[in-house]
Amino acid sequence: MTIICGKCEKEMKEIELKEYEFEDGIILDNVRAMQCPSGHVTFTEEQADILDI
């Protein structure tokens, strides 16, 4: 499945963020996300479900 960035319209690839601030003061480690070559980050529905802590 190809995901296209809504901001720059470039193809996104799955990456692992070493740290991600989920909410103010809540830091998560090793989070899977999608990122385009321009650096924009988003989450698939499945990735977002995992973040739902």
C-alpha positions as CSV (number, residue, x, y, z in Angstrom):
1,M,0.0,0.0,0.0
2,T,1.4,3.4,-1.0
3,I,0.8,6.4,1.3
4,I,1.2,9.9,-0.2
5,C,1.9,12.9,2.0
6,G,-1.0,15.3,2.1
7,K,1.3,18.3,2.5
8,C,3.9,17.7,-0.2
9,E,2.4,14.8,-2.2
10,K,5.5,12.7,-2.0
11,E,5.5,8.9,-1.2
12,M,5.9,8.1,2.5
13,K,8.0,5.3,3.9
14,E,7.6,3.5,7.3
15,I,10.3,4.5,9.8
16,E,10.9,4.0,13.5
17,L,11.0,7.2,15.7
18,K,13.5,6.7,18.6
19,E,11.3,9.1,20.7
20,Y,7.8,10.5,20.1
21,E,6.0,12.9,22.4
22,F,2.6,11.4,22.5
23,E,1.1,14.1,24.8
24,D,2.6,16.8,26.9
25,G,5.2,15.0,29.0
26,I,4.4,11.5,27.7
27,I,7.4,10.3,25.7
28,L,7.2,7.0,23.8
29,D,10.2,5.1,22.6
30,N,10.6,3.2,19.2
31,V,7.4,4.3,17.6
32,R,6.5,3.1,14.0
33,A,5.4,6.0,11.8
34,M,5.3,7.1,8.2
35,Q,7.6,9.9,6.9
36,C,8.0,11.6,3.5
37,P,11.4,12.8,2.1
38,S,10.4,16.3,3.2
39,G,10.3,15.1,6.9
40,H,6.5,15.2,7.4
41,V,5.3,12.5,9.8
42,T,2.0,10.8,10.1
43,F,0.6,7.5,11.3
44,T,-1.5,4.8,9.6
45,E,-4.6,3.7,11.4
46,E,-2.9,0.6,12.7
47,Q,0.1,2.6,14.0
48,A,-2.3,5.0,15.7
49,D,-4.2,2.2,17.3
50,I,-0.9,1.0,18.9
51,L,-0.3,4.5,20.3
52,D,-3.8,4.5,22.0
53,I,-2.5,4.0,25.5
